[in-house]
Amino acid sequence: MRPWSSVPIQENHEALVPLPAELQCMEPHPYAALGAPYGAGLSPFRLRQGVVDRLLQAQITLQRHQVPWRFAVFDAWRPVAVQAFMVNHAIREECKRRGVDPSQDSPGRRQAIADVGRFWAPPSESADSPPPHSTGGAVDLTLADAEGLELAMGGAIDAIGPISEPLHYAALAQQRPDGQEALWHRRRLALSQAMQAAGFAQHPNEWWHFSWGDQLWAWRTGAAQACYGRAPD
């Protein structure tokens, strides 16, 4: 269970729509390239219409202050089957990184599972607690320059550990304002500020994850209920 899992959902039945050309999508899609089971003809680069509208608004705000940066969308809609696939993949990769056998129960494997769980939501099939990305209300994104090249943000999307926390470099940025850590911190802040100005809520552990309309968003903003439940495939 997540802290937001108990937030009630009043589904508004808004459609999932393709991301428009104004939003750069990172191709090939990273999870599809791993073999994640999206199903024939189902694009991950879709979000609820209200989320797309706010995402375009956020990019305008970003470019007003940080010309000529733009968003680069890493992941958007994610069905529960893909969530399950990626949780298992993340656990295997984290065990490998730590030198732990992922097929054997051990303290090291249990710790890896717990650490992965800070970032990857359980692939719940319950209508009362859908994973954020399965709602079409959550998006993972980073910044790119005018040529569409990703900017360094001080840590990869989906990295497991404190390096992924939005303010991970805040103290070092204050100590060394001309250092690389300060640059990464400023970029993370620019992303966060543009998204929050459009009404998005940021995942507390992930600099790249933002939501609007789902349970995480409602929990972080104090809204009485979410308006997006699990989106139909």
ZITAJO-V80306 format. One record per backbone hydrogen bond with DSSP energy under -0.5 kcal/mol. NH is the residue of the N-H (numbers start at 1). CO is the residue of the C=O. Records with the same first field share a line. If there is no record, write none. Layout:
# ZITAJO-V80306
NH->CO + CO
This chain:
# ZITAJO-V80306
5->2
7->4
10->226
11->9
12->227
17->47
19->45
23->20
24->22 + 71
26->73
27->25
33->29
34->31
35->32
36->31
38->36
42->39
43->41
46->44
47->17
48->136
49->15
51->48
52->48
53->49
54->50
55->51
56->52
57->53
58->54
59->55
60->56
61->57
62->58
63->59
64->60
65->61 + 62
66->62
69->66
70->144
72->142
73->24
74->72 + 140
75->140
77->44 + 46
78->133
82->79
83->79
84->80
85->81
86->82
87->83
88->84
89->85
90->86
91->87
92->88
93->89
94->90
95->91
96->92
97->93
98->94
99->95 + 96
100->95
102->100
104->101
110->106
111->107
112->108
113->109
114->110
115->111
116->112
117->113
118->114 + 115
119->116
120->116
121->119
124->122
129->126
131->124
134->131
135->131 + 132
136->133
137->132
139->210
140->75
141->208
142->72
144->70
145->149
148->145
151->143
159->156
161->159
164->161
165->162
168->165
170->167
173->169
174->170
175->171
176->172
179->176
183->179
184->180
185->181
186->182
187->183
188->184
189->185
190->186
191->187
192->188
193->189
194->190
195->191
196->192
197->193
198->194 + 195
199->196
200->195
201->211
203->209
206->203
207->164
209->206
210->139
211->201
212->137
218->214
219->215
220->216
221->217
222->218
223->218
226->8
227->213
228->213
231->134
